[in-house]
Amino acid sequence: MMSHPVMVRYPSGIQFRNGLPFVLGFAATSSDLNFELDSKLVDQYTKEGVWNYFVPGLFKYRSPFEDSFMAEYGNPEAGTPGKPPALVDGKGQQAGFVAPHDLEDSGGLFYLIDDGRIRTIDAENNVKTLDLPSVGITNRVKALDADHAGRIHALTNTGFYSYTWHRLADGKKVDFGLVDYTFPGVPKTIETFTVVGDDIVLAMRDWMATESILYRVTSSGVVTRLTGTATAATPGDFLNEPSKYRLPTVQHLKYGVDGHLYIVLPQGVLIARDFNFK
């Protein structure tokens, strides 16, 4: 019934440009599926014309009132209405996306992950996919973060609970592994991380797991577990003794310029105020 039905199906990542929020949207997958498309759902959406209104891409919002935002008419800013998900570089609605997520800002240039690749969107909505081997990345990218200096960092999974932390600005790489895992085979894992000074905080869980584990990884690749192995019976248990318990499934981590660590959970946002590793 609406004259302009294009919308964000599932939001993933928010950044501000010129005082307005920009949000990534995707469909036919979820963060719990590592943003890998459900082929049956894609076929169903294509057959039913769902891509005319559930458009993977970048959306801009404006504020009609002081306390609310709504999508701009003419959305999406980048993304092609009416076509199935596809990785296509171009400007605005000529560009195509698969399942964009992990939106970060570096000097006014948006960075994001899409189909395991790093892509950028400039102020004119030109979408480009980076040549990852040229910046020393040879594996699928799992997570992104911008540090307080605006440098973009990327995390890749290189094997059996093994990772590489990349800093795109100078090509620095840190290889590390989560040595407390001894499961056979190569599991599916879901990760997010944030840069804290010279180190990172990493949240990891196995696919379909109901809890996450936090780690500290230093710039020399030393890994320290920050959360415990027990399952908290109540939220108060974890808040009182965070080093004893695992967390619920962590959706996102961000170390704010205010010095607080923000841990996004399905239940809400947990804030570790004045966070440090002491």
Backbone as CSV, one residue per row, in Angstrom:
resi,resn,N_x,N_y,N_z,CA_x,CA_y,CA_z,C_x,C_y,C_z
1,MET,0.822,-1.204,0.000,0.000,0.000,0.000,0.859,1.258,0.000
2,MET,2.141,1.124,0.330,2.995,2.299,0.381,3.542,2.622,-0.997
3,SER,3.796,3.892,-1.245,4.295,4.299,-2.556,5.765,3.956,-2.720
4,HIS,6.469,3.786,-1.583,7.889,3.479,-1.670,8.226,2.411,-0.629
5,PRO,8.126,1.120,-0.997,8.220,0.059,0.000,9.635,-0.415,0.314
6,VAL,10.659,0.139,-0.341,12.017,-0.342,-0.100,12.397,-0.116,1.355
7,MET,12.970,-1.152,1.982,13.225,-1.060,3.415,14.417,-1.921,3.816
8,VAL,14.878,-1.681,5.050,15.891,-2.523,5.667,15.184,-3.725,6.283
9,ARG,15.542,-4.932,5.823,14.978,-6.139,6.426,15.645,-6.400,7.781
10,TYR,16.973,-6.560,7.761,17.738,-6.705,8.999,18.867,-5.673,8.980
11,PRO,18.959,-4.827,9.990,20.027,-3.831,10.025,21.327,-4.435,10.546
12,SER,22.458,-3.939,10.045,23.756,-4.408,10.531,24.780,-3.300,10.372
13,GLY,25.016,-2.556,11.434,26.011,-1.499,11.410,25.378,-0.137,11.195
14,ILE,25.862,0.845,11.939,25.377,2.214,11.800,26.554,3.174,11.924
15,GLN,26.594,4.167,11.043,27.598,5.235,11.098,26.905,6.539,10.736
16,PHE,27.490,7.647,11.209,26.906,8.963,10.929,27.754,9.702,9.906
17,ARG,27.060,10.373,8.986,27.703,11.211,7.978,26.881,12.490,7.861
18,ASN,27.534,13.639,8.081,26.841,14.935,8.059,25.662,14.953,9.025
19,GLY,25.844,14.310,10.158,24.829,14.324,11.199,23.688,13.349,10.996
20,LEU,23.668,12.599,9.907,22.593,11.658,9.636,23.105,10.224,9.739
21,PRO,22.281,9.313,10.252,22.709,7.919,10.376,22.537,7.153,9.071
22,PHE,23.526,6.332,8.787,23.492,5.421,7.647,23.538,4.000,8.193
23,VAL,22.689,3.133,7.646,22.526,1.780,8.163,22.644,0.784,7.014
24,LEU,23.360,-0.309,7.258,23.400,-1.403,6.286,22.182,-2.301,6.491
25,GLY,21.660,-2.845,5.391,20.557,-3.785,5.467,20.848,-5.024,4.646
26,PHE,20.331,-6.163,5.104,20.501,-7.417,4.360,19.268,-8.281,4.581
27,ALA,19.182,-9.384,3.861,18.061,-10.308,3.992,18.525,-11.707,3.605
28,ALA,17.674,-12.695,3.871,17.906,-14.103,3.505,19.121,-14.720,4.195
29,THR,19.490,-14.175,5.338,20.559,-14.763,6.148,20.482,-14.120,7.524
30,SER,21.462,-14.401,8.368,21.532,-13.787,9.687,22.978,-13.793,10.158
31,SER,23.256,-13.021,11.207,24.601,-13.022,11.768,24.938,-14.393,12.343
32,ASP,23.934,-15.115,12.840,24.182,-16.449,13.386,24.564,-17.457,12.308
33,LEU,24.324,-17.119,11.045,24.723,-17.970,9.917,25.955,-17.405,9.223
34,ASN,26.687,-16.514,9.938,27.899,-15.916,9.371,27.609,-15.128,8.101
35,PHE,26.374,-14.627,7.972,25.966,-13.829,6.812,26.078,-14.608,5.501
36,GLU,26.010,-15.935,5.584,25.986,-16.768,4.377,24.537,-16.929,3.940
37,LEU,24.255,-16.652,2.676,22.887,-16.653,2.186,22.254,-18.037,2.260
38,ASP,20.977,-18.071,2.594,20.160,-19.276,2.543,19.645,-19.405,1.105
39,SER,20.179,-20.355,0.355,19.862,-20.454,-1.077,18.370,-20.687,-1.322
40,LYS,17.726,-21.452,-0.452,16.288,-21.693,-0.624,15.499,-20.403,-0.408
41,LEU,15.909,-19.635,0.576,15.213,-18.379,0.839,15.464,-17.371,-0.279
42,VAL,16.679,-17.361,-0.826,16.979,-16.480,-1.954,16.090,-16.825,-3.141
43,ASP,15.960,-18.123,-3.434,15.100,-18.549,-4.545,13.648,-18.136,-4.302
44,GLN,13.188,-18.302,-3.064,11.812,-17.929,-2.732,11.608,-16.424,-2.889
45,TYR,12.552,-15.633,-2.355,12.442,-14.185,-2.465,12.472,-13.734,-3.928
46,THR,13.295,-14.392,-4.732,13.391,-14.029,-6.152,12.078,-14.336,-6.867
47,LYS,11.523,-15.497,-6.584,10.266,-15.904,-7.214,9.118,-14.986,-6.825
48,GLU,9.111,-14.526,-5.576,7.989,-13.732,-5.079,8.207,-12.225,-5.217
49,GLY,9.348,-11.829,-5.797,9.610,-10.406,-5.997,9.965,-9.650,-4.732
50,VAL,10.458,-10.384,-3.731,10.759,-9.758,-2.439,11.895,-8.746,-2.547
51,TRP,12.805,-8.951,-3.511,13.959,-8.049,-3.641,13.552,-6.644,-4.088
52,ASN,12.275,-6.463,-4.442,11.804,-5.112,-4.753,11.741,-4.244,-3.496
53,TYR,11.653,-4.874,-2.310,11.562,-4.068,-1.093,12.544,-4.483,-0.003
54,PHE,13.014,-5.743,0.017,14.095,-6.130,0.924,15.395,-6.025,0.133
55,VAL,16.028,-4.880,0.169,17.188,-4.608,-0.694,18.472,-4.609,0.133
56,PRO,19.421,-5.512,-0.133,20.718,-5.435,0.544,21.460,-4.175,0.108
57,GLY,21.932,-3.387,1.078,22.647,-2.181,0.705,22.753,-1.192,1.844
58,LEU,23.029,0.072,1.486,23.220,1.153,2.448,22.022,2.093,2.400
59,PHE,21.470,2.395,3.578,20.293,3.239,3.689,20.613,4.480,4.521
60,LYS,20.066,5.620,4.096,20.218,6.865,4.849,18.908,7.194,5.545
61,TYR,19.027,7.736,6.753,17.852,8.114,7.520,17.885,9.609,7.817
62,ARG,16.718,10.200,7.917,16.620,11.611,8.304,15.706,11.705,9.514
63,SER,15.756,12.809,10.210,14.970,12.986,11.430,13.802,13.930,11.177
64,PRO,12.575,13.421,11.108,11.415,14.305,10.970,11.082,14.973,12.306
65,PHE,11.485,14.342,13.396,11.281,14.885,14.735,12.588,14.723,15.500
66,GLU,12.688,15.353,16.631,13.929,15.309,17.388,14.235,13.921,17.929
67,ASP,13.215,13.111,18.143,13.424,11.835,18.810,13.212,10.628,17.905
68,SER,13.189,10.824,16.592,12.961,9.672,15.720,13.615,9.890,14.365
69,PHE,13.860,8.770,13.684,14.431,8.797,12.342,13.557,7.966,11.418
70,MET,13.553,8.317,10.155,12.842,7.523,9.165,13.681,7.470,7.894
71,ALA,13.435,6.442,7.091,14.214,6.269,5.870,13.928,7.387,4.884
72,GLU,14.976,7.859,4.217,14.810,8.865,3.169,14.071,8.260,1.982
73,TYR,13.187,9.046,1.384,12.581,8.622,0.122,13.697,8.522,-0.917
74,GLY,13.690,7.480,-1.720,14.739,7.277,-2.705,15.783,6.283,-2.251
75,ASN,15.586,5.713,-1.062,16.489,4.679,-0.609,16.441,3.485,-1.552
76,PRO,17.494,2.673,-1.599,18.717,2.787,-0.817,19.710,3.771,-1.441
77,GLU,20.646,4.267,-0.631,21.721,5.087,-1.159,22.617,4.266,-2.073
78,ALA,22.825,3.002,-1.713,23.607,2.079,-2.540,22.965,0.709,-2.435
79,GLY,22.723,0.076,-3.562,22.035,-1.209,-3.604,20.966,-1.186,-4.672
80,THR,20.764,-2.316,-5.333,19.875,-2.384,-6.493,18.536,-3.016,-6.142
81,PRO,17.435,-2.247,-6.115,16.119,-2.841,-5.882,15.722,-3.765,-7.039
82,GLY,15.054,-4.863,-6.691,14.494,-5.731,-7.708,15.401,-6.832,-8.207
83,LYS,16.652,-6.888,-7.741,17.575,-7.920,-8.205,18.072,-8.756,-7.032
84,PRO,18.319,-10.045,-7.256,18.840,-10.898,-6.178,20.215,-10.413,-5.718
85,PRO,20.647,-10.820,-4.540,21.952,-10.398,-4.022,23.093,-10.742,-4.979
86,ALA,23.994,-9.782,-5.185,25.147,-9.991,-6.062,26.205,-8.958,-5.722
87,LEU,27.461,-9.346,-5.845,28.577,-8.450,-5.558,28.897,-7.681,-6.832
88,VAL,28.421,-6.428,-6.898,28.598,-5.608,-8.096,29.077,-4.222,-7.666
89,ASP,30.209,-3.788,-8.170,30.692,-2.440,-7.893,29.979,-1.433,-8.793
90,GLY,29.852,-0.234,-8.298,29.176,0.802,-9.079,28.751,1.932,-8.164
91,LYS,27.997,2.868,-8.718,27.554,4.038,-7.962,26.089,3.913,-7.596
92,GLY,25.794,4.150,-6.315,24.416,4.185,-5.861,23.652,2.917,-6.138
93,GLN,22.529,3.054,-6.802,21.671,1.906,-7.061,22.159,1.036,-8.219
94,GLN,23.314,1.372,-8.794,23.949,0.492,-9.777,24.795,-0.577,-9.089
95,ALA,25.077,-0.380,-7.809,25.893,-1.327,-7.054,25.023,-2.440,-6.482
96,GLY,25.618,-3.605,-6.327,24.911,-4.735,-5.754,25.623,-5.273,-4.534
97,PHE,24.841,-5.828,-3.591,25.385,-6.368,-2.352,24.843,-7.774,-2.124
98,VAL,25.586,-8.552,-1.339,25.148,-9.899,-0.964,24.518,-9.860,0.425
99,ALA,25.318,-9.605,1.447,24.826,-9.465,2.824,25.788,-8.540,3.565
100,PRO,25.708,-7.238,3.333,26.681,-6.302,3.901,26.550,-6.179,5.422
101,HIS,27.695,-6.076,6.093,27.691,-5.952,7.550,29.016,-5.359,8.013
102,ASP,29.135,-5.117,9.336,30.338,-4.555,9.953,30.711,-3.202,9.337
103,LEU,29.806,-2.251,9.410,30.034,-0.924,8.844,30.974,-0.113,9.742
104,GLU,32.065,0.411,9.148,33.036,1.238,9.856,33.328,2.491,9.033
105,ASP,33.838,3.529,9.702,34.141,4.800,9.048,35.607,5.130,9.246
106,SER,36.286,5.467,8.157,37.682,5.895,8.227,37.837,7.138,7.366
107,GLY,37.934,8.294,8.008,38.103,9.539,7.280,36.968,9.864,6.339
108,GLY,35.746,9.484,6.690,34.591,9.758,5.840,34.324,8.701,4.795
109,LEU,35.185,7.677,4.715,34.988,6.569,3.785,34.459,5.376,4.564
110,PHE,33.307,4.858,4.147,32.724,3.705,4.815,33.422,2.427,4.348
111,TYR,33.703,1.552,5.302,34.217,0.213,5.030,33.196,-0.791,5.543
112,LEU,33.086,-1.924,4.853,32.156,-2.960,5.277,32.620,-4.305,4.750
113,ILE,32.036,-5.365,5.300,32.283,-6.730,4.808,31.077,-7.165,4.001
114,ASP,31.340,-7.818,2.887,30.265,-8.365,2.059,30.789,-9.615,1.359
115,ASP,30.156,-10.749,1.651,30.556,-12.022,1.042,32.040,-12.326,1.302
116,GLY,32.507,-12.010,2.499,33.889,-12.285,2.867,34.905,-11.327,2.298
117,ARG,34.458,-10.282,1.629,35.333,-9.279,1.037,35.191,-7.952,1.784
118,ILE,36.176,-7.063,1.617,36.078,-5.717,2.157,35.682,-4.777,1.035
119,ARG,34.662,-3.961,1.287,34.196,-3.015,0.291,34.162,-1.616,0.903
120,THR,34.218,-0.601,0.055,34.165,0.787,0.517,33.026,1.514,-0.190
121,ILE,32.489,2.542,0.505,31.469,3.419,-0.067,31.879,4.844,0.254
122,ASP,32.094,5.675,-0.785,32.518,7.044,-0.540,31.311,7.972,-0.387
123,ALA,31.572,9.256,-0.236,30.505,10.221,0.027,29.537,10.355,-1.139
124,GLU,29.965,9.963,-2.338,29.087,9.999,-3.518,28.442,8.646,-3.773
125,ASN,28.569,7.733,-2.809,27.977,6.390,-2.889,28.587,5.519,-3.972
126,ASN,29.858,5.755,-4.296,30.589,4.849,-5.171,31.040,3.642,-4.363
127,VAL,30.676,2.467,-4.812,30.979,1.223,-4.099,32.119,0.499,-4.818
128,LYS,33.165,0.150,-4.063,34.308,-0.565,-4.626,34.658,-1.754,-3.733
129,THR,35.083,-2.832,-4.369,35.545,-4.012,-3.643,37.063,-4.018,-3.656
130,LEU,37.683,-4.095,-2.473,39.134,-4.048,-2.390,39.765,-5.314,-2.959
131,ASP,40.943,-5.138,-3.542,41.751,-6.269,-3.980,42.499,-6.774,-2.747
132,LEU,41.945,-7.781,-2.065,42.495,-8.208,-0.784,43.938,-8.710,-0.863
133,PRO,44.312,-9.517,-1.866,45.716,-9.950,-1.922,46.706,-8.788,-1.971
134,SER,46.288,-7.652,-2.542,47.199,-6.515,-2.634,47.487,-5.898,-1.271
135,VAL,46.617,-6.174,-0.275,46.865,-5.674,1.079,47.224,-6.829,2.017
136,GLY,47.607,-7.967,1.429,48.116,-9.085,2.209,47.070,-9.984,2.825
137,ILE,45.816,-9.911,2.352,44.740,-10.749,2.901,44.367,-11.821,1.881
138,THR,44.470,-13.067,2.289,44.196,-14.172,1.363,43.040,-15.053,1.818
139,ASN,42.448,-14.758,2.975,41.312,-15.535,3.474,40.077,-14.650,3.579
140,ARG,38.924,-15.289,3.736,37.688,-14.537,3.900,37.758,-13.687,5.169
141,VAL,37.241,-12.477,5.068,37.251,-11.553,6.197,36.037,-11.838,7.074
142,LYS,36.278,-11.974,8.384,35.209,-12.287,9.322,34.679,-11.060,10.058
143,ALA,35.545,-10.073,10.333,35.112,-8.910,11.115,36.018,-7.725,10.828
144,LEU,35.469,-6.519,11.032,36.202,-5.263,10.843,36.068,-4.396,12.093
145,ASP,37.041,-3.487,12.270,36.927,-2.456,13.290,37.804,-1.277,12.891
146,ALA,37.384,-0.074,13.242,38.200,1.130,13.083,38.686,1.550,14.463
147,ASP,40.004,1.735,14.609,40.528,2.142,15.910,40.310,3.645,16.102
148,HIS,40.756,4.173,17.234,40.498,5.580,17.547,41.282,6.539,16.660
149,ALA,42.280,6.022,15.940,43.012,6.846,14.978,42.397,6.762,13.586
150,GLY,41.311,6.003,13.448,40.631,5.874,12.163,41.211,4.818,11.254
151,ARG,42.133,3.997,11.747,42.718,2.944,10.925,41.815,1.711,10.931
152,ILE,41.670,1.098,9.765,40.806,-0.066,9.630,41.598,-1.338,9.927
153,HIS,41.008,-2.198,10.753,41.578,-3.495,11.099,40.620,-4.584,10.637
154,ALA,41.180,-5.726,10.225,40.363,-6.838,9.743,40.806,-8.125,10.416
155,LEU,39.867,-9.047,10.577,40.156,-10.354,11.157,39.813,-11.436,10.145
156,THR,40.762,-12.341,9.913,40.504,-13.483,9.042,40.728,-14.770,9.814
157,ASN,39.947,-15.782,9.473,40.096,-17.116,10.057,40.973,-17.931,9.110
158,THR,42.123,-18.370,9.592,43.104,-19.026,8.717,43.154,-20.539,8.882
159,GLY,42.304,-21.090,9.753,42.321,-22.539,9.929,41.680,-22.953,11.228
160,PHE,42.266,-23.948,11.874,41.733,-24.574,13.063,41.856,-23.639,14.264
161,TYR,40.820,-22.817,14.506,40.840,-21.791,15.545,42.093,-20.932,15.452
162,SER,42.500,-20.669,14.225,43.667,-19.824,13.967,43.218,-18.586,13.206
163,TYR,43.859,-17.454,13.489,43.425,-16.184,12.943,44.611,-15.320,12.550
164,THR,44.313,-14.324,11.710,45.260,-13.244,11.442,44.532,-11.921,11.615
165,TRP,45.151,-11.057,12.399,44.655,-9.696,12.627,45.462,-8.786,11.716
166,HIS,44.768,-8.102,10.796,45.393,-7.244,9.787,45.121,-5.777,10.097
167,ARG,46.129,-4.925,9.923,45.934,-3.482,9.947,46.161,-2.975,8.536
168,LEU,45.095,-2.494,7.895,45.170,-2.150,6.481,46.082,-0.970,6.212
169,ALA,46.215,-0.043,7.156,46.958,1.188,6.906,48.416,0.928,6.556
170,ASP,49.045,-0.042,7.227,50.466,-0.296,6.983,50.778,-1.761,6.691
171,GLY,49.747,-2.594,6.582,49.964,-3.997,6.253,50.434,-4.858,7.407
172,LYS,50.423,-4.312,8.617,50.863,-5.096,9.772,49.928,-6.286,9.984
173,LYS,50.504,-7.467,10.335,49.718,-8.670,10.569,50.151,-9.320,11.876
174,VAL,49.181,-9.847,12.593,49.439,-10.590,13.821,48.722,-11.933,13.704
175,ASP,49.470,-13.025,13.708,48.900,-14.367,13.680,48.732,-14.880,15.105
176,PHE,47.607,-15.537,15.372,47.393,-16.092,16.712,46.399,-17.244,16.635
177,GLY,46.365,-18.037,17.690,45.437,-19.148,17.781,44.806,-19.210,19.156
178,LEU,43.637,-19.812,19.221,42.941,-19.987,20.488,43.281,-21.379,21.000
179,VAL,44.319,-21.467,21.804,44.924,-22.750,22.162,44.077,-23.575,23.119
180,ASP,43.057,-22.965,23.746,42.256,-23.753,24.687,41.170,-24.560,23.988
181,TYR,41.175,-24.525,22.655,40.235,-25.339,21.896,40.949,-26.554,21.317
182,THR,40.353,-27.739,21.512,40.985,-28.978,21.063,40.027,-29.860,20.269
183,PHE,38.955,-29.263,19.721,37.983,-30.057,18.990,38.561,-30.534,17.661
184,PRO,38.205,-31.749,17.234,38.685,-32.232,15.937,37.958,-31.541,14.792
185,GLY,38.550,-31.575,13.611,37.926,-30.968,12.442,38.098,-29.471,12.409
186,VAL,37.492,-28.850,11.413,37.546,-27.400,11.262,36.134,-26.862,11.469
187,PRO,35.848,-26.272,12.625,34.485,-25.850,12.934,34.136,-24.524,12.293
188,LYS,32.828,-24.271,12.194,32.361,-22.941,11.828,32.343,-22.083,13.082
189,THR,32.862,-20.883,12.961,32.917,-19.989,14.112,32.381,-18.618,13.728
190,ILE,31.935,-17.869,14.741,31.411,-16.523,14.552,32.196,-15.600,15.469
191,GLU,32.750,-14.534,14.888,33.645,-13.656,15.624,33.260,-12.185,15.463
192,THR,33.638,-11.405,16.447,33.655,-9.954,16.345,34.778,-9.469,17.247
193,PHE,35.332,-8.296,16.946,36.445,-7.807,17.748,36.456,-6.285,17.743
194,THR,37.237,-5.725,18.653,37.445,-4.286,18.680,38.863,-4.005,19.151
195,VAL,39.433,-2.920,18.648,40.797,-2.536,18.992,40.782,-1.730,20.282
196,VAL,41.626,-2.134,21.231,41.771,-1.434,22.504,43.252,-1.093,22.663
197,GLY,43.619,0.147,22.365,45.027,0.523,22.402,45.826,-0.244,21.359
198,ASP,46.843,-0.987,21.815,47.662,-1.784,20.914,47.173,-3.221,20.807
199,ASP,46.096,-3.554,21.510,45.592,-4.917,21.551,44.181,-4.967,20.969
200,ILE,43.601,-6.159,20.949,42.199,-6.296,20.574,41.480,-7.149,21.611
201,VAL,40.173,-6.960,21.684,39.296,-7.869,22.412,38.499,-8.627,21.364
202,LEU,38.543,-9.944,21.434,37.887,-10.814,20.460,36.792,-11.607,21.151
203,ALA,35.611,-11.639,20.553,34.533,-12.510,21.002,34.376,-13.618,19.968
204,MET,34.367,-14.882,20.429,34.255,-16.010,19.511,33.252,-17.022,20.059
205,ARG,32.498,-17.601,19.154,31.641,-18.719,19.520,31.547,-19.681,18.350
206,ASP,31.289,-20.924,18.640,31.043,-21.893,17.587,29.668,-21.654,16.986
207,TRP,29.542,-22.038,15.731,28.260,-21.898,15.041,27.175,-22.657,15.792
208,MET,26.064,-22.020,16.030,24.902,-22.541,16.739,25.109,-22.614,18.251
209,ALA,26.245,-22.135,18.747,26.465,-22.107,20.194,25.604,-21.019,20.827
210,THR,25.362,-21.136,22.118,24.528,-20.175,22.823,25.338,-19.247,23.718
211,GLU,26.667,-19.388,23.699,27.525,-18.561,24.535,28.774,-18.162,23.767
212,SER,29.358,-17.040,24.152,30.592,-16.543,23.546,31.698,-16.466,24.591
213,ILE,32.926,-16.458,24.105,34.100,-16.315,24.955,34.849,-15.066,24.514
214,LEU,35.318,-14.277,25.491,36.119,-13.103,25.198,37.595,-13.398,25.421
215,TYR,38.430,-12.868,24.492,39.877,-13.018,24.589,40.533,-11.651,24.420
216,ARG,41.691,-11.509,25.037,42.586,-10.404,24.733,43.683,-10.945,23.843
217,VAL,43.975,-10.227,22.756,45.087,-10.591,21.861,46.017,-9.393,21.790
218,THR,47.272,-9.579,22.181,48.229,-8.470,22.163,48.810,-8.297,20.764
219,SER,49.516,-7.198,20.575,50.119,-6.902,19.275,51.229,-7.880,18.922
220,SER,51.673,-8.687,19.881,52.664,-9.733,19.598,52.024,-11.111,19.477
221,GLY,50.690,-11.174,19.531,49.986,-12.437,19.316,49.758,-13.268,20.558
222,VAL,49.986,-12.710,21.736,49.737,-13.435,22.983,48.241,-13.387,23.301
223,VAL,47.659,-14.554,23.568,46.213,-14.661,23.789,45.933,-14.947,25.260
224,THR,45.015,-14.187,25.838,44.576,-14.400,27.219,43.054,-14.457,27.240
225,ARG,42.531,-15.464,27.882,41.086,-15.590,28.001,40.565,-14.621,29.054
226,LEU,39.500,-13.865,28.729,38.946,-12.862,29.638,37.703,-13.343,30.362
227,THR,37.002,-14.313,29.801,35.801,-14.850,30.439,36.032,-16.306,30.797
228,GLY,35.204,-16.822,31.711,35.407,-18.174,32.209,34.656,-19.230,31.428
229,THR,34.487,-20.390,32.049,33.875,-21.538,31.382,32.491,-21.874,31.922
230,ALA,32.147,-21.320,33.068,30.854,-21.639,33.670,29.733,-20.872,32.994
231,THR,28.516,-21.411,33.109,27.328,-20.754,32.574,26.591,-20.061,33.709
232,ALA,26.386,-18.757,33.577,25.739,-17.981,34.634,24.264,-18.338,34.738
233,ALA,23.784,-18.502,35.959,22.367,-18.799,36.177,21.524,-17.538,36.078
234,THR,22.119,-16.384,36.433,21.407,-15.114,36.377,22.346,-14.049,35.817
235,PRO,21.804,-12.954,35.266,22.674,-11.866,34.797,23.585,-11.338,35.894
236,GLY,23.093,-11.339,37.128,23.897,-10.854,38.226,25.138,-11.688,38.478
237,ASP,25.042,-12.989,38.199,26.214,-13.852,38.370,27.365,-13.363,37.506
238,PHE,27.070,-13.092,36.245,28.140,-12.651,35.351,28.645,-11.268,35.740
239,LEU,27.744,-10.369,36.079,28.154,-9.010,36.410,29.038,-8.975,37.650
240,ASN,28.777,-9.880,38.588,29.560,-9.910,39.823,30.913,-10.591,39.645
241,GLU,30.972,-11.584,38.778,32.219,-12.328,38.562,32.405,-12.615,37.067
242,PRO,32.680,-11.589,36.252,32.738,-11.787,34.793,33.827,-12.752,34.360
243,SER,34.906,-12.877,35.124,35.984,-13.779,34.713,35.639,-15.251,34.936
244,LYS,34.540,-15.526,35.614,34.150,-16.902,35.930,33.214,-17.493,34.880
245,TYR,32.458,-16.617,34.178,31.384,-17.103,33.324,31.590,-16.762,31.851
246,ARG,30.907,-17.531,31.012,30.808,-17.189,29.591,29.713,-16.141,29.417
247,LEU,29.769,-15.443,28.281,28.736,-14.469,27.927,27.669,-15.118,27.067
248,PRO,26.465,-14.532,26.999,25.536,-14.917,25.931,26.172,-14.609,24.569
249,THR,25.501,-14.937,23.504,26.077,-14.758,22.167,26.349,-13.285,21.883
250,VAL,27.608,-12.942,21.724,28.014,-11.560,21.476,27.774,-11.229,20.003
251,GLN,27.023,-10.168,19.754,26.714,-9.744,18.387,27.739,-8.752,17.853
252,HIS,28.278,-7.917,18.754,29.217,-6.881,18.316,29.978,-6.360,19.518
253,LEU,31.218,-5.904,19.271,32.041,-5.266,20.295,32.494,-3.909,19.781
254,LYS,32.574,-2.926,20.681,33.115,-1.625,20.303,33.745,-0.959,21.512
255,TYR,35.016,-0.571,21.359,35.704,0.190,22.385,35.507,1.662,22.054
256,GLY,34.708,2.350,22.865,34.332,3.722,22.564,35.420,4.723,22.889
257,VAL,35.316,5.898,22.288,36.276,6.967,22.578,36.123,7.454,24.015
258,ASP,35.035,7.069,24.682,34.828,7.408,26.080,35.544,6.457,27.027
259,GLY,36.228,5.450,26.457,36.963,4.489,27.278,36.149,3.314,27.764
260,HIS,34.877,3.239,27.363,34.027,2.122,27.761,34.030,1.043,26.667
261,LEU,33.938,-0.212,27.083,33.798,-1.327,26.148,32.325,-1.689,26.059
262,TYR,31.765,-1.620,24.848,30.356,-1.921,24.622,30.231,-3.329,24.045
263,ILE,29.480,-4.167,24.729,29.284,-5.567,24.338,27.821,-5.738,23.967
264,VAL,27.553,-5.915,22.681,26.174,-6.010,22.212,25.715,-7.461,22.291
265,LEU,24.658,-7.687,23.054,24.070,-9.012,23.248,22.640,-9.009,22.719
266,PRO,22.049,-10.171,22.478,20.633,-10.185,22.071,19.727,-9.519,23.106
267,GLN,20.133,-9.577,24.386,19.301,-9.034,25.452,19.477,-7.531,25.643
268,GLY,20.533,-6.950,25.073,20.807,-5.543,25.264,22.295,-5.285,25.189
269,VAL,22.722,-4.113,25.616,24.127,-3.727,25.536,24.730,-3.718,26.934
270,LEU,25.788,-4.495,27.109,26.536,-4.537,28.361,27.705,-3.567,28.239
271,ILE,27.871,-2.685,29.216,28.927,-1.675,29.168,29.954,-1.950,30.265
272,ALA,31.205,-2.186,29.856,32.305,-2.295,30.804,32.952,-0.921,30.875
273,ARG,32.640,-0.162,31.906,33.043,1.236,31.994,34.535,1.350,32.341
274,ASP,35.167,2.361,31.731,36.595,2.614,31.951,37.396,1.330,31.780
275,PHE,37.183,0.684,30.636,37.753,-0.645,30.413,39.270,-0.601,30.254
276,ASN,39.920,-1.534,30.930,41.357,-1.759,30.717,41.635,-3.217,31.027
277,PHE,42.877,-3.638,30.793,43.226,-5.047,30.962,43.821,-5.369,32.323
278,LYS,43.755,-4.449,33.263,44.315,-4.704,34.584,43.385,-5.585,35.410
